[in-house]
């Protein structure tokens, strides 16, 4: 049985993180994390870089996003995973 370490809620400098997708992957590699999801706020701009760099370095990258929404004047965040991050309807939204 293979053991995996994962972090499925990471932000890059495309939202409120400080690292580029590539530098973030360098950091998680040092932490022995092998599966991540980039879940930047309201955009998917860093996913392609993460997918390409992750593949080169043995890190599985799951496309993700953290969508902001308002319900009854209260802000909530909804996490989404495993979707087509190149879908025009999504990227326009």
Beta strands, then each sheet from edge to edge (+ up, - down):
strand 1: 6-10
strand 2: 35-38
strand 3: 60-71
strand 4: 74-81
sheet 1: 1+ 2+ 3+ 4-
end
